[in-house]
């Protein structure tokens, strides 16, 4: 299968290892991973902040970059960006686009997936040959849980990882408090939600908190670092790409 990899803004600028790990994992599973060089932001930040007309050029560019018929699927290590492409792009195209944009958006929407749902639903794979001998807890991000409805797919993938010690996160489905600009506009509320999340993570004794969105991991990881919790954050793709022959070396978190 020929897979178009979408890096996302955070992946491109702050968390490139999550993007690289996605490419390594998909290639290891036997697929041809391509990276359209003209890709840009998907426009989610604009839409979420109320600027719906402004991201039309970004939506159009996304449809053009990934609409090539030779690309069988578009995969990204982000539930929020996948949710934007599958839901928000259609809204923007219908309200402010032309017929060509509506057609392009529909074409790309039908083949766009967040990483875990692509592995489980499309490839029918839960055991991807990963090895990660550490205690891990999983935070299900809001967009993946509530918009994409990936359910337990990430957990099914994690349970199949060789030598992992996977522990359940109390109140796992509670938001971490990030929410993009929500964390800026409602800092006190966001911080209170983050404190609840960190308190629950602490009860697991996990060395790693993982998730499918770098944005939430940035928020959680920043909090854990500030309190020197000893728990670090790592994207799901980085765990799944780790193998016995090429293991991910876990650096020690601040204590």
C-alpha positions as CSV (number, residue, x, y, z in Angstrom):
1,X,0.0,0.0,0.0
2,X,1.2,3.5,-0.8
3,X,0.7,5.7,2.2
4,X,0.9,9.5,2.3
5,X,2.3,10.7,5.7
6,X,1.0,13.9,7.1
7,X,3.4,15.4,9.7
8,X,1.1,18.0,11.4
9,X,2.4,21.3,12.6
10,X,3.5,20.1,16.0
11,X,5.1,17.0,14.5
12,X,7.0,19.2,12.0
13,X,8.2,21.8,14.4
14,X,8.4,20.2,17.9
15,X,7.9,16.5,17.8
16,X,9.6,15.1,14.6
17,X,10.4,11.8,16.3
18,X,6.7,10.9,16.4
19,X,6.5,11.5,12.6
20,X,9.7,9.6,11.9
21,X,8.5,6.7,14.1
22,X,5.2,6.6,12.2
23,X,7.1,6.3,8.9
24,X,9.5,3.6,10.3
25,X,6.6,1.6,11.6
26,X,4.6,1.7,8.4
27,X,7.7,0.9,6.3
28,X,8.5,-2.0,8.6
29,X,5.0,-3.4,8.0
30,X,5.8,-3.5,4.3
31,X,4.3,-0.3,3.0
32,X,5.6,2.5,0.7
33,X,5.5,5.7,2.7
34,X,5.6,9.0,0.8
35,X,5.8,12.5,2.1
36,X,4.2,15.2,-0.1
37,X,6.7,18.1,0.3
38,X,4.1,20.8,-0.2
39,X,2.0,19.9,2.8
40,X,1.2,22.6,5.3
41,X,-1.1,23.1,8.3
42,X,-4.5,21.4,8.0
43,X,-6.2,24.5,9.2
44,X,-7.6,23.1,12.5
45,X,-6.3,26.0,14.6
46,X,-8.0,28.5,12.5
47,X,-11.4,26.7,12.6
48,X,-11.2,26.0,16.3
49,X,-10.6,29.7,17.0
50,X,-13.6,30.8,14.9
51,X,-11.8,31.8,11.6
52,X,-13.6,29.5,9.1
53,X,-13.0,31.3,5.9
54,X,-9.3,31.9,6.4
55,X,-8.2,28.2,6.2
56,X,-9.8,27.6,2.7
57,X,-6.3,27.8,1.1
58,X,-4.9,25.3,3.6
59,X,-7.8,22.9,3.1
60,X,-7.4,23.2,-0.7
61,X,-3.7,22.6,-0.4
62,X,-4.3,19.5,1.7
63,X,-6.7,18.1,-0.8
64,X,-4.2,18.7,-3.6
65,X,-1.2,17.3,-1.8
66,X,-2.9,14.1,-0.7
67,X,-5.6,13.7,-3.4
68,X,-3.2,11.9,-5.9
69,X,-4.9,8.6,-6.9
70,X,-1.6,6.8,-6.3
71,X,-1.9,7.5,-2.6
72,X,-4.0,4.7,-1.1
73,X,-4.3,6.1,2.4
74,X,-3.3,9.3,4.3
75,X,-2.0,8.5,7.8
76,X,-1.1,10.9,10.6
77,X,0.1,10.5,14.2
78,X,-2.7,12.8,15.4
79,X,-6.3,12.3,16.3
80,X,-7.1,16.0,16.3
81,X,-5.7,16.6,12.8
82,X,-7.4,13.5,11.4
83,X,-10.6,14.7,13.0
84,X,-10.1,18.1,11.3
85,X,-9.6,16.5,7.9
86,X,-12.5,14.2,8.2
87,X,-15.0,16.6,9.7
88,X,-14.0,20.3,9.5
89,X,-12.7,20.2,6.0
90,X,-16.0,19.2,4.7
91,X,-17.8,22.0,6.6
92,X,-15.3,24.6,5.2
93,X,-15.6,23.3,1.7
94,X,-19.4,23.4,1.8
95,X,-19.6,26.9,3.2
96,X,-16.8,28.7,1.4
97,X,-15.4,26.4,-1.3
98,X,-16.2,25.6,-4.9
99,X,-17.1,22.4,-6.6
100,X,-13.5,21.4,-7.1
101,X,-12.7,21.9,-3.4
102,X,-15.7,19.9,-2.3
103,X,-14.8,17.0,-4.6
104,X,-11.1,17.1,-3.5
105,X,-12.1,17.1,0.2
106,X,-14.4,14.2,-0.2
107,X,-11.7,12.2,-2.0
108,X,-9.1,12.7,0.7
109,X,-11.6,12.4,3.6
110,X,-12.4,8.9,2.6
111,X,-8.8,7.7,2.9
112,X,-7.6,9.6,5.9
113,X,-6.8,7.8,9.2
114,X,-5.3,8.4,12.6
115,X,-2.4,5.9,13.1
116,X,-4.1,3.5,15.5
117,X,-7.3,3.2,13.5
118,X,-5.3,2.7,10.3
119,X,-3.3,-0.2,11.9
120,X,-6.3,-1.9,13.4
121,X,-9.2,-1.1,10.9
122,X,-7.3,-1.1,7.6
123,X,-4.3,-3.4,8.2
124,X,-6.1,-5.6,10.6
125,X,-3.0,-5.6,12.8
126,X,-2.7,-5.3,16.6
127,X,0.7,-7.0,17.0
128,X,3.1,-4.9,15.0
129,X,6.3,-6.5,16.3
130,X,7.0,-3.8,18.9
131,X,9.1,-4.2,22.0
132,X,9.1,-1.8,25.0
133,X,10.0,-3.1,28.4
134,X,8.7,-0.3,30.5
135,X,5.6,0.5,32.6
136,X,3.3,2.6,30.5
137,X,-0.1,4.2,31.0
138,X,-2.3,5.5,28.1
139,X,-4.2,8.8,27.9
140,X,-7.0,8.8,25.3
141,X,-7.1,12.2,23.7
142,X,-10.4,14.0,23.3
143,X,-10.5,14.2,19.5
144,X,-9.5,10.6,19.0
145,X,-12.0,9.4,21.6
146,X,-15.0,11.7,20.9
147,X,-14.6,12.8,17.3
148,X,-12.9,9.8,15.6
149,X,-14.2,7.3,18.1
150,X,-11.1,5.1,18.0
151,X,-12.2,3.4,21.1
152,X,-9.8,0.8,22.5
153,X,-7.7,0.5,19.3
154,X,-4.6,2.2,20.8
155,X,-4.9,-0.1,23.9
156,X,-5.2,-3.2,21.8
157,X,-2.0,-2.2,20.0
158,X,-0.2,-1.5,23.3
159,X,-1.4,-4.8,24.9
160,X,0.4,-6.6,22.1
161,X,3.7,-4.9,22.7
162,X,6.4,-7.4,23.8
163,X,7.5,-6.9,27.5
164,X,5.4,-3.8,28.2
165,X,3.8,-3.3,31.6
166,X,0.6,-1.5,30.7
167,X,-1.3,-0.1,33.6
168,X,-4.8,1.5,33.5
169,X,-5.0,5.3,33.9
170,X,-7.8,6.3,36.4
171,X,-10.4,8.6,34.9
172,X,-8.6,8.1,31.6
173,X,-11.3,9.7,29.5
174,X,-11.1,13.0,31.3
175,X,-9.7,15.8,29.2
176,X,-6.1,16.8,30.1
177,X,-7.0,20.5,29.8
178,X,-5.1,21.4,26.7
179,X,-7.7,22.0,24.0
180,X,-5.4,24.2,21.9
181,X,-6.2,27.9,22.5
182,X,-8.4,26.8,25.5
183,X,-5.2,26.4,27.6
184,X,-4.4,30.0,26.8
185,X,-7.8,31.6,27.1
186,X,-8.8,29.6,30.1
187,X,-5.5,29.1,31.8
188,X,-6.8,28.5,35.4
189,X,-9.3,25.9,34.3
190,X,-6.8,24.2,32.0
191,X,-4.2,24.1,34.8
192,X,-6.8,22.5,37.2
193,X,-7.7,19.9,34.7
194,X,-4.0,19.2,34.1
195,X,-3.4,18.8,37.8
196,X,-6.1,16.1,38.0
197,X,-4.6,14.3,35.0
198,X,-1.1,14.4,36.6
199,X,-2.4,13.2,39.9
200,X,-4.0,10.2,38.2
201,X,-0.9,9.4,36.2
202,X,1.1,9.5,39.4
203,X,-1.0,6.7,40.9
204,X,0.0,4.3,38.1
205,X,3.7,4.5,38.8
206,X,4.3,4.5,35.1
207,X,7.6,5.5,33.6
208,X,5.8,6.7,30.5
209,X,2.5,8.3,29.7
210,X,1.6,7.8,26.0
211,X,-1.1,9.1,23.7
212,X,-1.9,9.5,20.1
213,X,-1.6,13.3,20.0
214,X,1.6,15.3,20.5
215,X,-0.4,18.4,21.5
216,X,-1.8,16.7,24.6
217,X,1.5,15.1,25.4
218,X,3.1,18.5,25.2
219,X,0.6,19.8,27.8
220,X,0.9,16.8,30.1
221,X,4.7,16.5,29.6
222,X,5.2,20.1,30.5
223,X,3.3,19.7,33.7
224,X,5.1,16.5,34.7
225,X,8.4,18.0,34.0
226,X,7.7,21.1,36.1
227,X,6.8,19.0,39.2
228,X,9.7,16.6,38.5
229,X,7.4,13.6,38.6
230,X,9.8,11.1,37.1
231,X,7.2,10.1,34.4
232,X,7.9,11.2,30.8
233,X,5.6,11.4,27.8
234,X,6.1,9.5,24.5
235,X,3.9,9.3,21.4
236,X,2.2,6.0,20.7
237,X,4.1,5.8,17.4
238,X,7.4,5.8,19.2
239,X,6.4,2.8,21.3
240,X,5.0,0.9,18.4
241,X,8.1,1.5,16.3
242,X,10.5,0.2,19.0
243,X,11.8,-3.3,18.5
244,X,14.2,-5.7,20.1
245,X,16.8,-5.0,17.4
246,X,16.1,-1.3,17.3
247,X,14.7,-0.4,20.8
248,X,13.7,3.0,21.8
249,X,16.2,4.2,24.5
250,X,14.1,5.8,27.3
251,X,15.8,8.8,28.7
252,X,15.3,9.5,32.4
253,X,12.7,12.0,33.3
254,X,13.3,14.9,35.7
255,X,12.8,14.0,39.4
